[in-house]
Amino acid sequence: PQIIVKNVKKHEIESIADLMLNNLTKIIGCDLDALSLELIEGVLISEKNGKYPIIQINWFERPKAIQDAVALEIDKCFRSLGYEQVDVFFIILEKSRYYDNGVHY
């Protein structure tokens, strides 16, 4: 899974990254090297949506219970930084459309 974070400062995500990723490996049942964590530092044009973390997870579909647990863990970690609102959303990748070294899954 790819975890992409927006509207958070680098030092904030670094402070929770190890714990969050380790907990997510247990929930998902994957190795740590199967997860990637990316911070997108952008320029906000409008402050309306820039006051809370927005987290996008790109992954192959998993059971709803696992998805719910992942969302809850991510929410908990970012709330520990003092955020009152945290948005988490999932983008489901189709194996037949995902290529690794030129070969789809």
N, C-alpha and C positions, 0 to 999 in steps of 0.2 A: 504493500500500500504506500501511496504517496500522500504525505500530509503537507498541505500548502497553507501558510498562515499569512494574514494581512492585518494591518492596523495594530501591530505590536512592536515594541522596541526590541532590538537584538538582545540586549542584556536581560530583558524579561524572559524571553523564550529560552535563552541559555540557562536561566536559573531553574526552569522546570523540565527541560528536555530529557535529561537522563531518567528521572523518575517516571515521567509520562510515557516515554518509549518503552521502558522496561515493563510497566504495567500493561501497556497495549500488547506487547508480545505474549503475555500470559492470557489476555482476553481473546486475542485472535488465534493464538496457537501457532505463532510463526517465530522464526529466528530474528534477532535484532537487525541483521543485515538485509532482511526483507523489507524493512521500513525505511523510508526516506522522509526527512523533515526539511522543509524549505521555507524561508522567510522571504516574502516579497515586500521590499521597501519601496513604496511608490510615492508619488506626489499627489496629495489629495487636492482635487479641484473643488470639491464641496465637502464641508465639515459634517454635513448631515449624517453620513454613514461612517465617519471615521473615528468614532469615539469608543468602539468596542471591537474585539477580535472577531474576525471572520475566518473560519477554518474549513477548507475544502479537502475532502478525502477522495482520491481516485483509487478505486480498487475493483477486483473481481467480486461479484455478488457473494455475500455470505448470509447466513440466517439472520432474521430480524433481531433475535435476542442478542447476537454478537454485535450487530450494528448499533443497537440501543446501548449496550454496555460500553462500546467505544465512544459514542457520543457523550455519554455520562462522564466517563473518565476524562475526556478532553475538556468538557465543561468544568469539571471539578478543578482541574489543574489551572485553567485560566482564571477561574474565580478566586483561586488562592493568591493571585496577583492583585486582587482588589477590583476586578471588573464585575460590574453588576449584570451585564448582558454579554452573552457569548453565542455567536451563531456558528453552527456546525452543519455542513451539508455533504452529501455523498454523491459522487458521480460513478456510476456503474460502468466498468469497462467490459466489452464483449471479447471473449478469448479469440474469436475468429477475426477480430479487427485489431488485435494487439500483436505486434511483431517484436521479437527478440532476435537480433542478428539475422534479420531477413526472413524469419520463420514465425508463423503465428502459432499460438498455443493450441 
